[in-house]
Amino acid sequence: MRPAVVTLGTFDGVHRGHQAVLAEVTRRARAGRLASVLVTFEPHPLAVVNPPAAPKLLTLPEEKRALVMAGGGIEQFVLMPFTPAVAQLDPAAFVGRLCDEHGMRELVMGYDHGFGRGRAGDVELVQRLARDQDFVVAVVDAVRDNGQPISSTLIRTALAHGDLDSAARWLGRPYAIRGTVVRGAGRGRTIGIPTINLAPPDSRKLLPPDGVYAVRVVLKDGRTFGGMMNQGPRPTFGEAARALEVHLFDFSGELYEETVEVQWVRRLRDVQAFSSREALVAQLEHDRQAARATLNR
């Protein structure tokens, strides 16, 4: 086991504040020729200790892993099962586990992070533990936007209210979902607007309000296409279940069973029912023009 610089937390969203922590882990690991390790939890700790308070997630585990590892600075992404037994570990036991299992020599914490039973492991307590157990603690200050610390809670609130621009600014990228393309009913092809359909998303994933959106879609091979997405029910066809159905611009081919990333860019309108096929086609053409104009800007 290589001695390591470790950081620990939920890291939901991997937003700009989290990115500052990861950058400090990377800097310290390279300077000391140490391994760089991120330890995070599955499920979210509140889903175990207080399920009614558990938030919807900005990043599901594999989305989080992809974002963390894409930066190139973190060598090990550790998904720790968060169980009732883990919830009962006091801060000293938690620190001991990090030292024993990951060779921790340095611990990088966010300014407001707490871990261990009751989140008792705040910066002051961990600094005392560091002196006793011979490791170094580094604390990363908040990343602020107009004086306000960026947080996962702040971003969730913005997304719940449809504020995609603020969420993207605080995340450092557009908000997105990864999903598998599945077969749909094929109606889009019959009206000249073929679509890809994503498998129903994990119920834990936070979605912005339902509606029609301008989106960008990143394929497995890295190619990116603009598009428009209907997120929600399809009342024209009497389907109440939420669907994620995307029309890609300037694309031809099959994507069944592939995993794609869909990035929300701008909400265009509410979901609505249409009285005829002609009315639906006319609105979709209007949506396509609006989405292209938005993406071109």
SELO-610699 format. One line per 2 residues: number of its first residue (from 1); their letters; for each residue y, x, z of C-alpha. Coordinates in nm, 2 decimals. Each point is the difference from the previous one (the first is absolute). Layout:
% residues N
NUM = A = Y:X:Z ~ ...
//
This chain:
% residues 297
1 = MR = 0.00:0.00:0.00 ~ 0.34:0.14:-0.10
3 = PA = 0.28:-0.02:0.25 ~ 0.22:-0.28:-0.11
5 = VV = 0.34:-0.17:0.01 ~ -0.07:-0.36:0.07
7 = TL = 0.20:-0.32:-0.02 ~ -0.12:-0.34:0.13
9 = GT = 0.12:-0.35:-0.06 ~ -0.04:-0.32:-0.20
11 = FD = 0.22:0.12:-0.28 ~ 0.01:-0.35:-0.15
13 = GV = 0.20:0.02:-0.32 ~ 0.03:0.38:-0.01
15 = HR = 0.37:-0.06:-0.01 ~ 0.28:0.26:0.00
17 = GH = -0.02:0.05:0.37 ~ -0.37:0.06:-0.02
19 = QA = 0.06:0.24:-0.29 ~ 0.23:0.21:0.22
21 = VL = -0.29:0.03:0.25 ~ -0.24:0.10:-0.28
23 = AE = 0.25:0.26:-0.13 ~ 0.02:0.16:0.34
25 = VT = -0.37:0.01:0.04 ~ -0.03:0.17:-0.34
27 = RR = 0.28:0.25:0.08 ~ -0.16:0.10:0.33
29 = AR = -0.35:0.02:-0.14 ~ 0.11:0.23:-0.29
31 = AG = 0.21:0.21:0.23 ~ -0.29:0.05:0.25
33 = RL = -0.28:0.00:-0.25 ~ -0.15:-0.30:0.17
35 = AS = -0.17:-0.31:-0.13 ~ 0.21:-0.31:-0.04
37 = VL = -0.16:-0.32:0.14 ~ 0.12:-0.36:0.02
39 = VT = -0.19:-0.24:0.23 ~ 0.06:-0.37:-0.04
41 = FE = -0.18:-0.32:0.10 ~ -0.21:-0.28:-0.14
43 = PH = 0.06:-0.27:0.08 ~ 0.37:-0.01:0.11
45 = PL = 0.00:0.05:0.38 ~ 0.16:-0.34:0.07
47 = AV = -0.29:-0.17:-0.17 ~ -0.21:0.13:0.29
49 = VN = 0.23:-0.01:0.30 ~ 0.21:-0.31:-0.09
51 = PP = -0.14:-0.17:-0.32 ~ 0.27:-0.28:-0.02
53 = AA = 0.26:0.27:-0.02 ~ -0.17:0.21:-0.27
55 = PK = 0.23:0.03:-0.30 ~ -0.08:-0.04:-0.36
57 = LL = -0.05:0.34:-0.15 ~ 0.23:0.19:-0.25
59 = TL = -0.29:0.23:-0.09 ~ -0.37:-0.07:0.02
61 = PE = -0.22:0.30:0.10 ~ -0.07:0.12:-0.36
63 = EK = 0.37:-0.05:-0.10 ~ 0.10:0.20:0.30
65 = RA = -0.24:0.28:-0.08 ~ 0.11:0.02:-0.36
67 = LV = 0.37:0.02:0.10 ~ -0.06:0.27:0.27
69 = MA = -0.22:0.21:-0.22 ~ 0.23:-0.03:-0.30
71 = GG = 0.26:0.22:0.16 ~ -0.24:0.30:0.00
73 = GI = 0.10:0.13:0.34 ~ -0.26:-0.18:0.22
75 = EQ = -0.35:0.14:-0.03 ~ -0.19:-0.24:0.22
77 = FV = 0.05:-0.38:0.02 ~ -0.20:-0.13:0.30
79 = LM = -0.05:-0.37:0.04 ~ -0.09:-0.05:0.37
81 = PF = -0.17:-0.33:0.09 ~ 0.22:-0.17:0.25
83 = TP = -0.23:-0.17:0.25 ~ 0.05:-0.14:0.34
85 = AV = -0.14:0.32:0.14 ~ 0.26:0.20:-0.19
87 = AQ = 0.27:-0.24:0.12 ~ -0.09:0.09:0.36
89 = LD = 0.04:0.38:-0.04 ~ 0.28:0.14:0.20
91 = PA = 0.24:0.25:-0.17 ~ -0.17:0.30:0.16
93 = AF = -0.34:-0.11:-0.14 ~ 0.15:-0.07:-0.34
95 = VG = 0.16:0.34:-0.01 ~ -0.33:0.16:0.10
97 = RL = -0.18:-0.18:-0.27 ~ 0.25:0.13:-0.26
99 = CD = -0.05:0.35:0.12 ~ -0.38:-0.02:0.01
101 = EH = -0.06:-0.19:-0.33 ~ 0.28:0.14:-0.21
103 = GM = 0.09:0.34:0.14 ~ 0.35:-0.11:0.09
105 = RE = 0.24:0.29:0.06 ~ 0.32:-0.19:-0.08
107 = LV = 0.08:-0.37:0.02 ~ 0.28:-0.16:-0.20
109 = MG = 0.13:-0.33:0.12 ~ 0.26:-0.25:-0.11
111 = YD = 0.29:-0.04:0.25 ~ -0.12:-0.35:0.11
113 = HG = -0.38:0.05:-0.02 ~ -0.22:-0.09:0.29
115 = FG = -0.38:0.02:0.03 ~ -0.28:-0.05:0.25
117 = RG = -0.05:-0.30:0.23 ~ 0.32:-0.21:0.00
119 = RA = 0.17:0.25:-0.24 ~ 0.06:0.21:0.31
121 = GD = -0.02:0.33:-0.20 ~ 0.37:0.03:-0.08
123 = VE = 0.18:0.32:-0.08 ~ 0.08:0.10:0.36
125 = LV = -0.36:-0.05:0.12 ~ -0.15:0.18:-0.30
127 = QR = 0.23:0.30:0.05 ~ -0.14:0.02:0.35
129 = LA = -0.36:-0.02:-0.13 ~ 0.08:0.27:-0.26
131 = RD = 0.10:0.24:0.28 ~ -0.33:-0.07:0.18
133 = QD = -0.23:0.01:-0.31 ~ 0.18:0.28:-0.19
135 = FV = 0.12:-0.17:-0.32 ~ 0.34:-0.04:-0.15
137 = VA = 0.19:-0.33:-0.04 ~ 0.25:-0.06:-0.28
139 = VV = 0.21:-0.32:0.00 ~ 0.14:-0.13:-0.33
141 = DA = 0.32:-0.21:0.03 ~ 0.05:-0.33:-0.17
143 = VR = 0.09:-0.03:-0.36 ~ 0.29:-0.24:-0.02
145 = DN = 0.16:-0.22:-0.26 ~ 0.36:-0.10:0.08
147 = GQ = -0.07:0.11:0.36 ~ -0.31:-0.22:0.03
149 = PI = -0.34:0.17:0.06 ~ -0.25:-0.07:-0.27
151 = SS = -0.31:-0.16:0.13 ~ -0.30:-0.20:-0.12
153 = TL = 0.13:-0.30:0.19 ~ 0.33:0.02:-0.19
155 = IR = -0.18:0.01:-0.33 ~ -0.23:-0.28:0.08
157 = TA = 0.30:-0.22:0.08 ~ 0.17:0.09:-0.32
159 = LA = -0.31:-0.08:-0.21 ~ -0.06:-0.33:0.18
161 = HG = 0.35:-0.10:-0.11 ~ -0.05:0.12:-0.35
163 = DL = 0.24:0.30:0.03 ~ -0.19:0.23:-0.23
165 = DS = 0.29:0.24:-0.05 ~ 0.04:0.08:0.37
167 = AA = -0.37:0.04:0.04 ~ -0.02:0.24:-0.29
169 = RW = 0.29:0.20:0.13 ~ -0.16:0.04:0.34
171 = LG = -0.35:0.06:-0.14 ~ 0.13:0.25:-0.25
173 = RP = -0.18:-0.18:-0.28 ~ -0.06:-0.36:-0.12
175 = YA = -0.22:-0.21:0.22 ~ -0.35:-0.03:-0.16
177 = IR = -0.35:-0.12:0.03 ~ -0.33:0.15:-0.13
179 = GT = -0.25:-0.24:-0.14 ~ -0.30:-0.04:-0.22
181 = VV = 0.03:-0.18:-0.33 ~ -0.24:-0.30:-0.02
183 = RG = -0.06:-0.26:-0.27 ~ 0.22:-0.30:0.00
185 = AG = -0.01:-0.33:-0.19 ~ 0.14:0.16:-0.32
187 = RG = 0.28:-0.26:-0.04 ~ 0.26:0.27:-0.07
189 = RT = -0.17:0.11:-0.32 ~ 0.01:-0.35:-0.14
191 = IG = 0.39:-0.01:0.03 ~ 0.06:0.35:-0.11
193 = IP = 0.06:0.15:0.35 ~ -0.32:0.17:0.11
195 = TI = -0.02:0.10:0.36 ~ -0.20:0.21:0.24
197 = NL = -0.11:-0.17:0.32 ~ -0.03:0.19:0.33
199 = AP = -0.27:-0.08:0.25 ~ 0.14:-0.20:0.30
201 = PD = 0.18:0.25:0.22 ~ -0.12:0.09:0.35
203 = SR = 0.14:-0.27:0.23 ~ 0.15:0.28:0.22
205 = KL = 0.23:0.12:-0.28 ~ 0.37:-0.12:0.01
207 = LP = 0.12:-0.16:-0.32 ~ 0.36:-0.09:-0.08
209 = PD = 0.07:-0.37:-0.05 ~ -0.19:-0.16:-0.28
211 = GV = 0.17:-0.02:-0.34 ~ 0.02:0.16:-0.34
213 = YA = 0.09:0.37:0.01 ~ 0.09:0.28:-0.23
215 = VR = -0.25:0.27:0.08 ~ -0.13:0.35:-0.10
217 = VV = -0.37:0.06:-0.02 ~ -0.15:0.35:0.04
219 = LK = -0.35:0.03:-0.16 ~ -0.28:0.23:0.12
221 = DG = 0.08:0.26:-0.26 ~ 0.37:0.01:0.12
223 = RT = 0.15:-0.19:-0.29 ~ 0.27:-0.25:0.12
225 = FG = 0.09:-0.33:-0.17 ~ 0.27:-0.25:0.07
227 = GM = -0.10:-0.36:0.04 ~ 0.05:-0.34:0.17
229 = MN = -0.21:-0.14:0.27 ~ -0.07:-0.35:0.13
231 = QG = -0.07:0.03:0.37 ~ -0.11:-0.33:0.16
233 = PR = -0.16:-0.33:-0.10 ~ -0.03:-0.12:-0.36
235 = PT = 0.12:-0.36:0.04 ~ 0.01:-0.07:-0.38
237 = FG = -0.38:0.03:0.01 ~ -0.05:-0.16:0.34
239 = EA = -0.10:0.33:0.17 ~ 0.13:0.04:0.35
241 = AR = -0.15:0.33:0.09 ~ 0.23:0.31:-0.01
243 = AL = -0.06:0.22:-0.31 ~ 0.14:0.32:-0.12
245 = EV = 0.02:-0.03:-0.38 ~ 0.18:0.27:-0.20
247 = HL = 0.11:0.01:-0.37 ~ 0.04:0.36:-0.11
249 = FD = 0.26:0.09:-0.26 ~ -0.10:0.21:-0.30
251 = FS = -0.37:0.03:0.12 ~ -0.32:-0.08:-0.17
253 = GE = -0.35:0.07:0.13 ~ -0.24:-0.11:0.28
255 = LY = 0.05:0.09:0.37 ~ -0.28:-0.20:0.16
257 = EE = -0.13:0.16:0.32 ~ 0.27:0.27:0.00
259 = TV = 0.23:0.05:0.30 ~ 0.37:-0.02:-0.09
261 = EV = 0.32:0.02:0.20 ~ 0.25:-0.28:-0.03
263 = QW = 0.36:0.08:0.11 ~ 0.24:-0.29:0.07
265 = VR = 0.34:0.06:-0.16 ~ 0.20:-0.32:-0.01
267 = RL = -0.07:-0.37:0.08 ~ 0.09:-0.21:-0.31
269 = RD = -0.07:-0.36:0.12 ~ -0.21:-0.24:0.21
271 = VQ = -0.34:-0.10:-0.10 ~ 0.02:-0.34:-0.17
273 = AF = -0.20:-0.26:-0.19 ~ 0.06:-0.09:-0.36
275 = SS = -0.05:-0.33:-0.18 ~ -0.13:0.14:-0.32
277 = RE = -0.15:0.31:-0.16 ~ 0.32:0.04:-0.21
279 = AL = 0.22:0.00:0.31 ~ -0.22:0.26:0.17
281 = VA = 0.01:0.23:-0.30 ~ 0.38:-0.03:-0.03
283 = QL = 0.05:0.09:0.36 ~ -0.24:0.30:-0.02
285 = EH = 0.19:0.13:-0.30 ~ 0.32:-0.02:0.20
287 = DR = -0.18:0.17:0.29 ~ -0.12:0.28:-0.23
289 = QA = 0.36:0.06:-0.13 ~ 0.14:0.00:0.36
291 = AR = -0.27:0.24:0.12 ~ 0.05:0.24:-0.29
293 = AT = 0.38:0.00:0.06 ~ -0.06:0.07:0.38
295 = LN = -0.24:0.28:-0.07 ~ 0.22:0.16:-0.26
297 = R = 0.28:0.01:0.26
//
